[in-house]
Amino acid sequence: MRKIYIILIVSMFCICRTTAQTIGTAATSFPSLQLPSEARAAGFAGATTAMDADISAVSGNPARLALLVTQHNVAIEFMNFPSISKDAKKMGFKYAFLASDKHTLGFALNYFTNGSITLRNEYGADITSIKQSEFSFTASYGLQVANNGYLGASLRYLQQSRLTDLNSNNTISGGPAMGFDIGYLQSIFLSDVYQKIRIGAALQNIGSKLNGNLYQPMNLSIGATFADGYYDDDKYSMQPFAWLAGLQFDKPLVPALPLRDSSGAIIAGKDPNRSVISNIFSTWTDAPGGMGENIKQLRYTLYGEAMFEKRFSVRAGYAYENPAVGGRTYLAVGAGINWGYQESDYTVNLAYLQPVGKTASFSPLRNTFALQFQFQFGKK
């Protein structure tokens, strides 16, 4: 029964569904790592890889940290998930500072809980109530390696609290685990000084298995963003109207589920029980359905933002994932307002997520709301 509890909670966010065509990937641990890192990223439907300077880089593409122009950057974050339970939420704190003109350090604390969930049997009778929480601490480093090139890396400590049977106080330990991200970002300035293209790539959540069994939600993310109206990355140097638009691709780096016969023997695909390093390379060719199935594992995100008078911004995003692989398909809208006083800058970001498509009715992201407060002070 305890194993059933673990699979249920993990599968709320992991990409682990299958169909008759055997499309699917293995279950993963730490579902909070697959959530948008904060409210601005949530407004972009989770896209962060090729974005401009933002403290969300601590939990996204760490190379973006090197774009920050204020000496100290602080963020307090909150997200709720009413479709899971009334008290399911994610809370976070981030801090980044400029160690020098080319070096930036960042730190993040994140806490996620699914609240109290009642499990029922096939007849609708209550079995028990369970509660799970996750904690992570991330340290990130961003470096400017060329005039318009940036490199970054993050190291993450993860702990999953005991999965508790609230009726009998039975507990199951989870973790700890370690993981890391590595990313690169290239800025390409066009003939107009206010126009640029950013291309980014990041390996995310690469690390040890939870209890030697479940992979972390390892991922390769590649994105590109076009921006007009922004001068370098200084908010105070923007034109009265600025906008950006981008596209991001994500490929899960976890094993594809093999096709088995009635006795459990693998007849197509590969054994998913592999080492982390081996899997990163073999996941491109392990799908039993061949290259077509690997392509179906890709997740696509479109996003855009418009900023008016350097103070008020609106943004939107659309993420699509094949229903057979996980179905995290949803629309996102967001807004932000920032104001400054002397050398300080204050920002409030909001976002709302609404799933669409075949998986919308049971998506854990239904009616999700995100809120973030940012405080920045001290110019470069």
Secondary structure per residue as TSV (DSSP state, phi and psi in degrees):
chain	resnum	aa	ss	phi	psi
A	1	M	-	360.0	-37.9
A	2	R	H	-61.4	-38.9
A	3	K	H	-62.8	-36.6
A	4	I	H	-62.4	-39.8
A	5	Y	H	-60.6	-45.3
A	6	I	H	-62.6	-48.0
A	7	I	H	-60.9	-39.7
A	8	L	H	-61.0	-50.0
A	9	I	H	-69.8	-43.7
A	10	V	H	-60.6	-39.9
A	11	S	T	-72.4	-6.2
A	12	M	T	-62.2	-31.5
A	13	F	T	-121.8	-19.2
A	14	C	S	-75.0	157.6
A	15	I	-	-92.6	90.5
A	16	C	-	-140.2	11.7
A	17	R	-	-80.2	156.7
A	18	T	-	-133.9	164.7
A	19	T	-	-132.0	-174.8
A	20	A	T	-63.4	-22.8
A	21	Q	T	-87.4	6.0
A	22	T	-	63.6	19.3
A	23	I	-	-68.5	130.2
A	24	G	-	160.5	164.9
A	25	T	B	-128.5	163.4
A	26	A	-	-65.3	153.4
A	27	A	-	-61.6	147.2
A	28	T	B	-123.1	162.2
A	29	S	S	-95.2	176.0
A	30	F	-	47.7	68.5
A	31	P	G	-59.8	-23.4
A	32	S	G	-63.9	-22.0
A	33	L	G	-70.0	-16.0
A	34	Q	G	-95.5	2.2
A	35	L	S	-87.0	154.5
A	36	P	-	-54.5	142.6
A	37	S	S	-70.8	-28.0
A	38	E	S	-168.5	-175.4
A	39	A	H	-67.3	-39.5
A	40	R	H	-65.8	-44.9
A	41	A	H	-62.8	-36.5
A	42	A	H	-62.3	-38.2
A	43	G	H	-64.7	-21.2
A	44	F	T	-95.7	15.4
A	45	A	T	61.2	33.8
A	46	G	T	92.7	-3.3
A	47	A	-	-73.2	132.2
A	48	T	-	-142.9	-12.9
A	49	T	T	-65.3	-38.9
A	50	A	T	-119.7	31.0
A	51	M	-	-83.9	176.4
A	52	D	-	-81.4	-168.8
A	53	A	S	-63.8	127.7
A	54	D	-	-165.6	145.8
A	55	I	G	-69.1	-13.4
A	56	S	G	-62.4	-13.8
A	57	A	G	-57.7	-25.7
A	58	V	G	-58.5	-34.0
A	59	S	G	-113.7	13.2
A	60	G	S	-125.7	-105.4
A	61	N	-	-101.6	104.2
A	62	P	G	-63.6	-16.4
A	63	A	G	-61.8	-28.2
A	64	R	G	-66.6	-17.8
A	65	L	G	-57.7	-35.2
A	66	A	G	-68.2	-9.1
A	67	L	G	-86.8	-12.8
A	68	L	-	-61.6	142.5
A	69	V	-	-115.5	-4.7
A	70	T	E	-104.0	146.8
A	71	Q	E	-64.8	-41.4
A	72	H	E	-128.3	135.4
A	73	N	E	-135.5	122.5
A	74	V	E	-126.8	140.6
A	75	A	E	-140.5	138.3
A	76	I	E	-119.5	129.8
A	77	E	E	-132.0	150.8
A	78	F	E	-149.3	137.8
A	79	M	E	-137.7	142.6
A	80	N	E	-118.2	159.0
A	81	F	-	-136.6	75.8
A	82	P	T	-64.7	-21.3
A	83	S	T	-73.8	-17.3
A	84	I	T	-86.2	-56.0
A	85	S	-	-165.0	165.1
A	86	K	T	-67.7	-20.9
A	87	D	T	-115.7	19.1
A	88	A	-	-75.9	131.2
A	89	K	E	-161.4	162.9
A	90	K	E	-129.5	131.4
A	91	M	E	-127.0	146.5
A	92	G	E	-150.3	157.4
A	93	F	E	-136.0	131.3
A	94	K	E	-129.2	146.7
A	95	Y	E	-144.2	134.3
A	96	A	E	-138.6	144.2
A	97	F	E	-142.9	152.9
A	98	L	E	-84.3	112.5
A	99	A	S	-75.7	-28.9
A	100	S	S	-162.8	-174.2
A	101	D	S	-62.2	-27.6
A	102	K	S	-115.7	-3.0
A	103	H	E	-123.6	130.7
A	104	T	E	-133.0	136.3
A	105	L	E	-114.2	145.2
A	106	G	E	-142.6	153.7
A	107	F	E	-139.3	147.7
A	108	A	E	-143.8	137.3
A	109	L	E	-117.1	129.9
A	110	N	E	-133.3	140.1
A	111	Y	E	-132.1	131.7
A	112	F	E	-131.3	136.6
A	113	T	E	-137.5	142.5
A	114	N	E	-89.3	3.0
A	115	G	E	72.1	-161.3
A	116	S	E	-95.9	123.1
A	117	I	E	-120.5	131.0
A	118	T	E	-93.5	125.9
A	119	L	E	-94.9	140.2
A	120	R	E	-127.2	153.2
A	121	N	-	-84.6	-174.1
A	122	E	T	-68.1	-12.5
A	123	Y	T	-98.3	1.7
A	124	G	S	86.9	3.5
A	125	A	-	-81.3	141.3
A	126	D	E	-64.6	135.1
A	127	I	E	-101.3	-53.4
A	128	T	E	-166.8	174.2
A	129	S	E	-119.7	137.9
A	130	I	E	-130.1	161.3
A	131	K	E	-148.4	134.9
A	132	Q	E	-134.2	145.4
A	133	S	E	-140.6	157.9
A	134	E	E	-132.8	147.4
A	135	F	E	-133.4	139.7
A	136	S	E	-142.0	146.5
A	137	F	E	-126.6	127.9
A	138	T	E	-123.7	134.6
A	139	A	E	-117.4	128.5
A	140	S	E	-127.3	155.1
A	141	Y	E	-139.4	128.8
A	142	G	E	-119.3	139.4
A	143	L	E	-137.0	133.1
A	144	Q	E	-84.2	115.1
A	145	V	-	-101.5	-13.0
A	146	A	S	-152.4	179.6
A	147	N	S	-54.4	-41.2
A	148	N	S	-130.8	25.1
A	149	G	E	-120.3	140.4
A	150	Y	E	-137.7	142.1
A	151	L	E	-129.2	144.2
A	152	G	E	-150.2	159.8
A	153	A	E	-148.0	148.6
A	154	S	E	-131.8	144.8
A	155	L	E	-120.0	133.1
A	156	R	E	-129.7	134.4
A	157	Y	E	-104.7	132.1
A	158	L	E	-126.7	140.5
A	159	Q	E	-139.3	127.7
A	160	Q	E	-103.7	123.3
A	161	S	E	-64.8	168.9
A	162	R	E	-65.9	135.1
A	163	L	E	-79.0	113.0
A	164	T	E	-106.5	130.7
A	165	D	E	-82.7	104.5
A	166	L	T	-66.7	-20.2
A	167	N	T	-82.0	-35.0
A	168	S	T	-117.5	-1.2
A	169	N	T	64.3	21.2
A	170	N	E	-71.0	142.1
A	171	T	E	-132.3	151.7
A	172	I	E	-130.9	124.3
A	173	S	E	-77.9	153.7
A	174	G	E	-145.8	122.5
A	175	G	E	94.1	-173.7
A	176	P	E	-78.7	172.2
A	177	A	E	-147.1	159.0
A	178	M	E	-120.9	147.1
A	179	G	E	-149.8	167.5
A	180	F	E	-147.1	158.5
A	181	D	E	-123.8	151.6
A	182	I	E	-142.5	136.1
A	183	G	E	-145.0	161.3
A	184	Y	E	-137.5	146.8
A	185	L	E	-139.8	133.4
A	186	Q	E	-123.3	127.5
A	187	S	E	-100.1	133.8
A	188	I	E	-121.1	110.7
A	189	F	E	-87.4	134.5
A	190	L	-	-91.5	-174.4
A	191	S	S	-62.4	-34.7
A	192	D	S	-83.4	126.2
A	193	V	T	-61.6	-21.2
A	194	Y	T	-88.7	-4.5
A	195	Q	E	-108.8	139.1
A	196	K	E	-154.3	158.6
A	197	I	E	-119.8	134.6
A	198	R	E	-117.7	134.1
A	199	I	E	-121.6	126.4
A	200	G	E	-132.1	156.0
A	201	A	E	-146.6	143.2
A	202	A	E	-149.7	137.2
A	203	L	E	-95.0	125.3
A	204	Q	E	-125.7	144.1
A	205	N	E	60.0	38.9
A	206	I	E	-84.7	120.4
A	207	G	E	-179.6	-170.4
A	208	S	-	-69.7	155.9
A	209	K	-	-76.4	150.0
A	210	L	B	-74.8	119.9
A	211	N	T	54.6	28.5
A	212	G	T	71.0	13.0
A	213	N	T	-125.4	-58.6
A	214	L	B	-91.1	130.2
A	215	Y	B	-68.5	151.3
A	216	Q	-	-70.9	159.0
A	217	P	-	-74.8	68.9
A	218	M	-	-63.7	145.5
A	219	N	E	-154.6	144.0
A	220	L	E	-110.2	125.2
A	221	S	E	-121.4	132.0
A	222	I	E	-132.5	131.9
A	223	G	E	-147.5	163.6
A	224	A	E	-142.9	139.3
A	225	T	E	-132.9	134.1
A	226	F	E	-104.8	131.9
A	227	A	E	-129.3	139.9
A	228	D	E	-134.1	129.7
A	229	G	S	105.0	-6.7
A	230	Y	-	-100.6	130.6
A	231	Y	-	-100.1	113.9
A	232	D	T	52.5	-127.6
A	233	D	T	-127.9	23.2
A	234	D	-	-93.2	114.2
A	235	K	G	-59.2	-29.5
A	236	Y	G	-78.2	-7.6
A	237	S	G	-106.8	10.4
A	238	M	-	-76.9	155.3
A	239	Q	-	-72.0	165.1
A	240	P	S	-56.5	-30.0
A	241	F	E	-126.5	126.7
A	242	A	E	-133.8	148.6
A	243	W	E	-149.2	160.0
A	244	L	E	-146.6	157.1
A	245	A	E	-148.7	147.3
A	246	G	E	-157.8	172.7
A	247	L	E	-138.7	136.1
A	248	Q	E	-131.4	139.4
A	249	F	E	-116.0	137.6
A	250	D	E	-128.1	131.9
A	251	K	E	-120.3	115.5
A	252	P	E	-64.6	137.1
A	253	L	-	-106.7	44.5
A	254	V	S	-116.6	158.7
A	255	P	-	-62.6	142.1
A	256	A	B	-76.2	144.2
A	257	L	-	-72.4	130.2
A	258	P	-	-78.6	165.4
A	259	L	E	-92.1	127.7
A	260	R	E	-120.0	155.0
A	261	D	-	-88.2	-174.1
A	262	S	T	-63.2	-22.2
A	263	S	T	-91.8	-3.3
A	264	G	S	94.6	-1.3
A	265	A	-	-75.7	142.2
A	266	I	E	-76.8	125.3
A	267	I	E	-112.8	-11.9
A	268	A	E	-157.0	142.0
A	269	G	S	93.1	-167.2
A	270	K	-	-125.7	158.6
A	271	D	-	-62.9	122.7
A	272	P	S	-74.1	-9.3
A	273	N	-	-83.9	83.8
A	274	R	-	-129.1	165.3
A	275	S	-	-69.8	160.3
A	276	V	H	-61.0	-48.0
A	277	I	H	-65.7	-43.7
A	278	S	H	-61.0	-38.7
A	279	N	H	-68.4	-34.9
A	280	I	H	-55.8	-37.1
A	281	F	H	-88.2	-36.7
A	282	S	H	-80.7	-16.2
A	283	T	T	-65.8	-14.8
A	284	W	T	-78.5	-15.2
A	285	T	T	-132.4	11.6
A	286	D	-	-95.5	-3.8
A	287	A	-	-70.6	131.7
A	288	P	T	-64.6	-21.7
A	289	G	T	-89.4	6.8
A	290	G	-	78.7	-160.6
A	291	M	H	-60.6	-34.6
A	292	G	H	-59.2	-39.1
A	293	E	H	-71.2	-36.8
A	294	N	H	-61.7	-39.5
A	295	I	H	-64.9	-36.4
A	296	K	H	-67.4	-15.7
A	297	Q	T	-78.0	-14.5
A	298	L	-	-66.6	143.8
A	299	R	E	-113.8	133.7
A	300	Y	E	-114.2	138.3
A	301	T	E	-133.9	124.9
A	302	L	E	-107.6	140.4
A	303	Y	E	-153.6	160.2
A	304	G	E	-160.2	161.1
A	305	E	E	-150.1	145.2
A	306	A	E	-128.9	135.7
A	307	M	E	-122.2	134.7
A	308	F	E	-115.9	131.4
A	309	E	T	52.2	30.3
A	310	K	T	65.1	9.2
A	311	R	T	-127.7	-40.5
A	312	F	E	-113.9	132.9
A	313	S	E	-131.4	147.9
A	314	V	E	-127.1	148.2
A	315	R	E	-148.7	161.4
A	316	A	E	-154.5	157.9
A	317	G	E	-154.2	157.3
A	318	Y	E	-137.1	125.0
A	319	A	E	-115.5	134.9
A	320	Y	E	-124.5	132.9
A	321	E	E	-138.5	135.8
A	322	N	-	-53.6	130.2
A	323	P	T	-56.6	-30.7
A	324	A	T	-72.4	-18.5
A	325	V	T	-100.3	-18.4
A	326	G	T	164.7	-32.4
A	327	G	-	69.8	27.9
A	328	R	-	-77.2	71.8
A	329	T	-	-110.1	120.4
A	330	Y	E	-158.2	159.7
A	331	L	E	-100.3	146.9
A	332	A	E	-134.8	141.3
A	333	V	E	-131.5	150.8
A	334	G	E	-155.8	167.3
A	335	A	E	-150.8	157.2
A	336	G	E	-147.8	151.3
A	337	I	E	-138.3	134.1
A	338	N	E	-134.3	149.1
A	339	W	E	-143.4	154.7
A	340	G	E	-127.2	155.7
A	341	Y	E	-143.1	115.1
A	342	Q	T	54.9	-116.7
A	343	E	T	-95.5	9.8
A	344	S	E	-109.7	154.6
A	345	D	E	-140.3	133.0
A	346	Y	E	-121.3	138.2
A	347	T	E	-138.2	138.2
A	348	V	E	-121.1	125.6
A	349	N	E	-118.1	139.3
A	350	L	E	-127.1	152.2
A	351	A	E	-152.7	152.4
A	352	Y	E	-136.9	132.8
A	353	L	E	-115.2	137.4
A	354	Q	E	-139.1	112.2
A	355	P	E	-63.8	152.0
A	356	V	-	-135.6	164.6
A	357	G	S	92.3	-165.3
A	358	K	T	-65.3	-28.5
A	359	T	T	-97.1	5.2
A	360	A	G	-61.0	-37.3
A	361	S	G	-66.9	-25.7
A	362	F	G	-121.0	16.5
A	363	S	-	-71.9	136.5
A	364	P	T	-72.0	-6.7
A	365	L	T	-94.3	3.5
A	366	R	T	-59.4	129.4
A	367	N	T	58.0	31.2
A	368	T	E	-75.4	136.5
A	369	F	E	-121.2	137.7
A	370	A	E	-127.6	141.6
A	371	L	E	-137.3	138.3
A	372	Q	E	-143.0	138.0
A	373	F	E	-113.3	128.3
A	374	Q	E	-118.6	144.3
A	375	F	E	-136.7	122.5
A	376	Q	E	-128.6	138.5
A	377	F	E	-152.3	153.2
A	378	G	E	86.3	105.9
A	379	K	E	-76.9	159.3
A	380	K	-	-60.1	360.0
